[in-house]
Amino acid sequence: MSMTGDFTATSYRAHEHSYDSYAKHGEKAAQAAAWLEPGTINHWRFERMYRLADPMLQTYPGAQWLTVGDGRFGLDAQYLIAHGAQALPTDLAVTLLADAKEQGRIAEYRQENAESLSFADASFDFVLCKEAYHHFPQPAKALYEMLRVARRGVLLIEPCDHEFPDTAMTTISRLSKNFVKRLLGRATNGHRFEELGNYVYGISRREMEKVALGTGLPIVAFRRLNDYYITGSEFAPAVESNAMFRKIRRRIAQYDRRCRFGFSQYGLLGAVILKGPVDPPLIESLSASGFDVVALPQSPAL
C-alpha cells in the first residue's frame, strides 16, 4: 500500500471510533448527553450555523437532504427534519447515531465514508456538511462525492482558511502578525493538525469558486459568521442572566465589529455550491438571508 493509502486507512480507522468515549457509560457520556439538551449555549451556537440552510429549506420544503460527518446523534439532520425536510444522517462513526435511532430522534442512518459515498448520482436534493469537512484526510474527494450525489447543491459550514485575506486591511494585519511571529521564532505558515493526525483544512471563497468553475457549475453563494466556544458551554443555559452566555455573545459581537472594519477575518464560512439550472426563488432567498450570491463565468467552449 502507498504512503497515502496507509495514512488514509489509519485516519478512517481513527475516525470510525472517534465517538466511542461519548457513548452510554463512556467517560464523556455526560458531555454527549448535553449536546441533545435544548436551551444550552451550545444549542444556541449550533442553531446560528444551521440557519445557513434556511434559504434552501424555505424554498424547497420537504426536500431530501444527506448530512455528511453527522455522527453527533445526527444533530444536523435533526435540525433539517424539524424544519420540514427529509434527511439521512451519515458518518464513519455511527456509535451515537445508533443511540439517536434507539431514542427515536432519527428514523435511520447510514455508515458512510464521505470520500466514497455509496449512493447513486443525484440521490438527494441537497447535501449538508457542517464542521466535518476540515477533518477529512482527503476532503476534495469528499466534496466531489457530495456534488455527485446532490441534485441541487451542497452546503458547507466550515472554518475559514485565514491564509487568504479578503480585504486590504486583513492582508496588512496578516503580514504584521507574521512579522511579529517571525521575531518571536514562531511558525508563520498557518498549518495545523488535529489530535487524530489529520491536517486541518480550512476553506476559502476562492477555493470553492474554483471547484464550481472546474466542474461547470453556475452559481456559488457565501455567508460568513463568527463563533466563540468556552469549555462548559455544553451545560450552561443560553439565558441573559448567565455570565458565560453574555461573554460569548459579547466576544462574537467584538469579532463581528473587527471583521466589518477589516481588522480581522471571520471564523466560519458558509459556502453553497449550486447545480443548475438554479431556480430564481432560491437566489432571492439566499440574498435576503445575507448570502453573497456569485454568478460564475462559464467556459466559452461549452
N, C-alpha and C positions, 0 to 999 in steps of 0.2 A: 504494500500500500504506500502511496506517496506521502510526503510530509503533510501536505494539505489534507489528505484523507485521514491521516492519524489525528490531526488536530480537530477536524470537524466531528469525527466519530467520538472523540473524548468529550467535546463540547456537548454533543447531543446526549450522551450518557449522563453528564453532569446536570444538564437542564431537565432531563426526564425525572430526576429525583429532587429538584430544587424546592418543592413544596412539602416534602415528606415530614419535615420537622414542624410544619404548621397543621398537620392533620390531627385528628382526635388523639388525645393523650400525648401528643408531641410536645416538645419543650416550648414551642411558640404557638401552641393552640389558642391561648388567650388572645394573642395579637390577631390571629386569623379570625377568631370569632368577632373581634371588634370591627373588622372590615365590613361585616354584614349589618352593623348597627346603624340605623338612620339617625340623623341629628348630630353626628360627630363631626369634628373638624375635618377629618379625612374624607368623610362622605361629602361634605361641602366642597372640598378641594377637587374631588373626582367629578362632581356634578359640573363644576366650572369647565372642565375639559370635555365632558360628554356633550355639553351643549353645542359644541362644534358640529355635531352630527344633526342638529335640529333642522337645518335647511333641507337636508335630504329626507328626514323623517316627515316633515310637513308637506313636502312636495309629492312624496310617494308613500302615502300611508299604506301600511300592510306589506311593504316591500320585503324581500328576502335578503337577509344580511348574514355574512360569515364574519365571526370575530376570530382573530388570529393572536396567539400568545395570551389567551384569556383564561389562564389557569387559576386565577384568584376567584374561585367559585363562579366563574362566568359573569363577573360583575358588569363587564362591558355589554354582554348580551342581555343581562337583566335590565339595564337602562333602556336599551333599544326596544325590548319586549314591552316594558312599562309604558313606552311612548308609541305603541301601536304596530310595531314591526314584528316580523318573524326573524328569529336569529338563532344561529347554531354556533355555540362556543367551541373553540378548539385550542389545543395546546399539546406540547410534548409531555408536560407534567399534568396528569389527569387526577391526581390524588384528591384535590379539593373540588374538582368538577364532579367526581363521583359522590362526594359528600353533598354537594349542592343538589344533585339529582335526587339523592335519598331524602333530602329535606324538602323536596318539592319546589325548589327555587328555579330550576330549569327542567325542561322535559327530556332533553337529550344532550349529548355532547359527543365529540369525536377526538381521539388522539391523532394529531396530525403534526407532521414536520412542515413548518412554514416554507421551507426551501424546496419541498417536493410534495405539494398538495395532491391528494388522491382524487379530487373532484374533476368532473368534465369541464371543458371550456364553457364560460358564461353560465355557470350553475347558480349564481347569486346576483341580485341587483347590485349590491354594494359589499365591500369588504372594509372592516374597521380593524386597525392595528394601533393600539394605544400603549405607549411606553414599553413596547416589546421589541420593536424593530432594531433598536440600538444594542440589544443583547445577542442578536443572531450572529453566528460566525460568518455567514455569507449573506448579508441582508439584501444585496442586489438581486440574488436569485429569488429570495422570498418576495420582493416587490414585483418582479416579473410574474411570479406564480399568482400573486394576488390579482394583478391586472388580467391574467389569463382567465381566472375563474369568475371575474366580475363582468356583468353586462353593462353597468352604467358607470362605475367608478370605484376608486379606492380612497379612503381617508386614513392618513397617518397623523398621529398626535405624538410628537417625539421631541426630545431635547434638540435645541439648535446647535449647529456647528459654528462656534464663535470664531473660527479661523477665517470666516467670510464676512467681514464687517459690511453693513448695508448702508452706511452713511459716511460722509467725510469725517464727521466728528468721532464716530466709533472707530474709524480707521486710525485717526490720530491717538485716540485713547488706547487702542490695542498696541500701537507702536510704542507708546510711552510706558505701558505696563511691561512690555517685553524688554525694554531698555533697563528698567529697574530690576527685573528678574535676572538679566544677564549680569548686572552689577553685583547681585547677591549670589551669583553662581547657580541659579535655578534654571530648570529646563524651560524653554520657550516654545516648544513645538505643539503644545496643546493636546498631546495624545494621552489617553487614559485607558486602563484595563480594569475590568471588573473582577470580583473575587473568584469567579469561576474560570477566569483566564481569558475571556473574550475581550477583544478590542471594543471600546465604546464608540459606536457610530452615531454621531450627531447628524442631522440633516440640514440642508440649506435650500433656499428657493432655487438657486442656480442648478443644483443637482437634480431636483425634482423636475424642473423645466427641461433639462437635458434628457431625462428618462422619457418624458412625454414626447419630445421632439424626435427622439431616436426611434420611437415606435409609431409615429404618425398620428398622435393624439391631439385633439384640437384645443383643449382648454384646461388650465390649472387654476386653482384658487388657493389663497393663503390667508391665514389669520394667526397673528402672534399673541402670546399671552405669557404672563409671569406666574410663578408659583413659589411657595415657600413652605418648607417642612420643618417641624420641630418634633423631636423624639417624644412620644407620648400623646401626640395629637390623635392617634387612633382611638384613644379612650376618652378624650375631652369633648365636652359638648360645644357645639357651634352656636353659642348664645352671647349676647353683648356683655353680660356680666362676667364672662370668662376672660381672664387676663391673657391666656395663651391665644385665644381666638382673636382678641383685639390686636395683639402683637403681630400675628400672621397677616391679618388684613392690612395693618399699618405698613409692614415690610413690603407687601405686594404693591401697595399704593406708591411707596417710595421708588420701587423698581420701575413702576409704570411711568412715573414722572421723569426719571432719569432717561428712560428709553425714548419718551416723547421728545425730549430735548437733545437726543443723540449722544448722550454721555455713556450709555450702556446698551447692550443688546438684550432682546427678550430671551427668556429661558426656554420657552417651548414654541414649536411651530406646528400649526395645523395645516396640512397640505392635502388638498383634494385634487386627484388626477382623474379627469373625466374622459369617458369613451364616447365617441359621437354616434349618432347625432345627439346634441345636447338640447334638452327642452328649455325654452326661454324662461318659464316659471322658476326653474331651478337657479338659473343665473340671477334672476331678480331676488330670490330668497337668499342666496349666498351674499349678494351685495348688501341687502338690507340687514344682514347679520354681521356686517363688518368685515367680510372677506374681500380681499383684493383679487378680483377676477381677471385673469390674463388670457387673452386670445392669442394663441401661438401661431407664428408663421408656418405655412405648410410648404412642403417641398414642391417646387415647380415641376419636378419630373413625375409627380404622382397625379 
